[in-house]
Amino acid sequence: MDLKTPIEYLKGVGQHKAELLKKELGVFTFNDLLQHYPFRYVDRTKFYKIREIEADLPSVQIIGRLASKEIIGEKQSRRLVAQIKDETGVLELVWFQGIRWVDKILQPGLVFVLFGKPTEFNGRFSIVHPELELYNPSVKKSGNLTLQPVYNSTEKLKQAFLDTKGLQRLLAALLDMAAGSVAETLPGYLLTKLKLLAKREAIQQIHFPRNADLLRSAIHRLKFEELFFIQLKLLRNKLLRTQKFRGLVFGQVGGKFNTFYNTRLPFDLTEAQKRVLKEIRLDTQRGVQMNRLLQGDVGSGKTVVALMSMLLAIDNGFQACMMAPTEILARQHYTSLQHLLGEGFLKLALLCGSTSKKERRKIHEALRDGSLDILVGTHALIEDEVQFKNLGMAVIDEQHRFGVEQRAKIWRKNSVLPHVLVMTATPIPRTLAMTLYGDLDVSVINELPAGRIPIKTIHLFESQRLRMFGFMRQEIAKGRQVYIVYPLIKESEKLDLLYLEAGIEAISREFPLPEYRISIVHGKLKAADKDFEMQRFVKGETQIMVATTVIEVGVNVPNASVMIIENAERFGLSQLHQLRGRVGRGAEQSYCILMSGNKLSREGKIRLQTMVKTSDGFEISETDLQLRGPGNIEGTQQSGVLDLKLADLAHDQDLLQQARNEVIDILDDDPELGAEKNLRLKEYFRQNTPGISWNKIS
């Protein structure tokens, strides 16, 4: 049987249910339904006595004799109440729906197996709408003694009788009919070596496990397979790139690099920066395109490393570019590079959406004739009319904000692929880096420049607001500046904007003119107004900037020493960490104050406690992954690889490493997957990843 058969052809589905399954669950084929795995299991292997029931039990299964039943109330308040007894006590059962059908089944004196969630009221237990079946002592396994699967469903599916029970019935029918068609995807030698269940058995046991051990084995096998094929795809891509596509050779460290390093660099490089530059230097000598991810906390000195990488390209007769996701950030990079390089050292230009036509023409001309050395800009860099004479190095900052296709357009700006350095100030947990960027080489700057004073982070509740105002006055009196950031959540922009305005009113009352001046920046302002307000703050004309998260990246004001984040519990950890990184850029002690409501959720508490406890971006990112899961971390939506149905990157780190190690061993031994023992892998890829080339590497 073909598991690609459309789901409407499964007995019991039909056109209406098929449309619902497609729309609500993304189930289009038999195979999609087999991969709609349970999210938990109900243990039907245990029977309780009535006296053993406790209020915190998620569910209980009981054998009891019907003692009495009664229909109470009228119309809306009508309900069926029954009493079930065993030798230890009495339990009440209640139905508000299906009363007529249940009333027929409930005959006094009969013994039933019932299952449901117990609730306690005035010391007595009851179960509302229990599952019910007649007890048959001659059937050994009465009560369906299994771990029963529970599936995700929706209200619309439930209305079409596709609740957990309905989905169980469909899957049981499908497995009876098609279990033999489940093809093995992993090679036999790998199954034997790692003691993995066969695919067919794993699918059977994950839906209808015979026992807890087999369920664990099934989940382990299917998780391993998910992670294994992600790694095979990524590492095969890397192999193809490094062995098939030639890259530019930067054969020398020349005059520009050496002059900058020896006479213009305003500070000593950290050991971490030197290590990363050495890695980049080696990459660019090998004749293979570099694809390197540079991770480093806010303020760790990634921009200097990027500049020196671009100087390598220029010394070898090539041009370089640096692309940022926003105009604010692009301008900041441009200003930083100008400041570092000084006048007349080389030719630098900025290209953004707001660049005039006249200036654009000049830039395009200088790019084509090779007189422009470095171009900094936004998405404008990937426009078709932007043509380099010989692009050798492309730096992409905060690269998770660009789509895959946008990044690829930069690569195509040269006949031979330019070297690519992608940077992020959002530290990525190790497991996430292995899955999102497993085909890239990863460098980490895990050291802050000497003399940088750690930021002090404090959590204050709403009831401590006056203390926060007093602290602001003290810092402003010392000549410092303050950020106050409000949340802006997409679903309710208007509401949040009003909230921001209310905040501005309160700040204006506490810090009145002419003694204090305030800049106001939010996403609804026109670009020119936003820039004007930011520049006032940068120049020190205002002491307080009240803003939304538009200042998360792209504002560098060394004199700003206080970051106040309002409703901090509404922000994710990585965003809080980014915002905190806006201060601490000068020589003075800086502070981050997290303001929150007096009542916090468990997750809110953990987030704020983590921020107070550590400033290590990688530790923060690991906690973020534990709390939110990979699907909610910035950048994962654009990765195209994180369609995980079972594996959990926060908890399956060892399994991911094992899968990656196995893939490395297989590709080292057989890069083409041409050996007989690996043909199953090659065939699986041919069918499931049409974008991967399996032509002979040469």
Secondary structure, 3 states (H helix, E strand, C coil): CCCCCEHHHCCCCHHHHHHHHHHHHCCCEHHHHHCCCCCEEEECCCCCCHHHCCCCCCCEEEEEEEEEEEEECCHHHCEEEEEEEECCEEEEEEECCCHHHHHHHCCCCCEEEEEECEEEECCEEEEECCEEEECCCCCCCCCCCCEEEECCCCHHHHHCCCCHHHHHHHHHHHHHHHHHHCCCCCCHHHHHHHCCCCHHHHHHHHHCCCCHHHHHHHHHHHHHHHHHHHHHHHHHHHHHHHHHCECCCCCCCCHHHHHHHHHHCCCCCCHHHHHHHHHHHHHCCCCECCEEEEEECCCCCHHHHHHHHHHHHHHCCCEEEEECCCHHHHHHHHHHHHHHHCCCCCCEEEECCCCCHHHHHHHHHHHHHCCCCEEEECHHHHCCCCCCCCEEEEEEECHHHCCHHHHHHHHCCCCCCCEEEEEECCCCCHHHHHHHCCCCEEEEECCCCCCCCCCEEEEEEHHHHHHHHHHHHHHHHCCCEEEEECCCCHHHHHHHHHHHHHHHHHHHHHCCCCCCCEEEECCCCCHHHHHHHHHHHHCCCCCEEEECHHHCCCCCCCCEEEEEECCHHHCCHHHHHHHHCCCCCCCCCCEEEEEECCCCCHHHHHHHHHHHHCCCHHHHHHHHHHHHCHHHCCCHHHCCCCCCCCCCCCCCHHHHHHHHHHHHHHHHHCCCCCCHHHHHHHHHHHHHCCCCCCCCCC
